């Protein structure tokens, strides 16, 4: 019988790979747009990009609820309830997105608005409808664990965005930008429909949709607070240090998003499985399989991603983005703090699976408060964007610790398992920081050529962390997963 862990690992790899593909093309596209647009039009595009970014929250959590409810009901063979949920989510979210689209249309009639802005509002009023269908389809495919199709669609979508951004912006300027958003959505939706046609989604029940929002809103609220923890730093930098410093700090934001793809993809693959395991297996088995093991695995994977950034950025940034060298140190600091953020992604799965989101939202809000206060404090002390990176890293640590304490208080079994594995969870972080310090200190003594030094430091760093993985192999499943991937 095929080990189910094999498909889980491969799903994570495929899904995270498609996200890395997006990141690479996204970085290239981010340089192309400002070159082809005037600063004013590029600023206008960034305003409209907010609509695209926050479209995932328009459904008030109903799609998030559907994504977790379907695997749970499927495990109980309650197919009729699944059919009603799909239909209620599809039609209910349509009316919400349509209302938002109408609001954009009404804003387009505001006097004194430029033609580019007016056309943009009208364009995004249509794009919002495409986003509705795209978001529903994506949530449904995630509910059914069809990450192969999602990954392929991601490759298609982001490739189209890249090429259309270059071609359409060159010929039609800002109007080409609007088209480069709409066309990839349409093509991807058609691809979804051709590979996985929608069936049994016609029935709509208002009480079912309200129930989806009731259960999904806490998930959305929790995600909103978590998102504010990750994004409040850029608002503080912009307000207190100016947009030029925000541009330097943008390198930190970009690289943090890049290394968070693996824990992010892992979370999306594992969370529905955790929901399903609550019905199919014992509580303890589900916690061990879908919480503790992923938590330990991420703890031992992240140092490799962090080390690559820490040791290569002093070379890569001056070569490729010479104007952004002030962002090197803040990036190094922020990615080290990303270790805590990555682990908090995994803890989120337990919170969602047990419907603890609303209570957890107030717990993690302390991390948001700490991020804001410390960022302002460090800026006033003259640390600049490096101080903001330190503040964000501290807030990520507070986020993880507060979540671990919270889930431990809610479950004695989780508390017991975390206590017995606490050393092995902390060990990778301290080994990572210690090896970075020793290797950087060693370079300052021996004064080796910059490129040779970076290669040697990264090689030694990886060797140290690989040794740690081998020594602690009984506490995680990374070595077994390497064997599964080869099969």
Secondary structure, DSSP 8 states (H G I E B T S, - for coil): ---HHHHHHHHHHHHHHHHHHHHHHHHHHHHHHHHHS-HHHHHHHHHHHHHHHGGGGTTTTHHHHHHHHHHHHHHTT-HHHHHHHHHHHHHHHHHHHHHHHHHHHHHTT-TT--HHHHHHHHHHHHHHHHHHHHHHHHHHHHHTT-HHHHHHHHHHHHHHHHHHHHHHHHHHTHHHHHHHHHHHHHHHHHHHHHHS---S-----HHHHHHHHHHHHHHHHHHHHHHHHHHHHHHHHHHHH-HHHHHHHHHHHHHHHHHTHHHHHHHHHHHHHHHHHHHHS-HHHHHIIIIIHHHHHHHHHHHHHHHHHHHHHHHHHHHH-GGGTTHHHHHHHHHHHHHHHHHHHHHHHHHHHTT-HHHHHHHHHHHHHHHHHHHHHHHHTT-HHHHHHHHHHHHHHHHHHHHHHHHHHH-HHHHHHHHHHHHHHHHHHHHHHHHHHHHHHHHHHH---HHHHHHHHHHHHHHHHHHHHHHTGGG-SHHHHHHHHH-
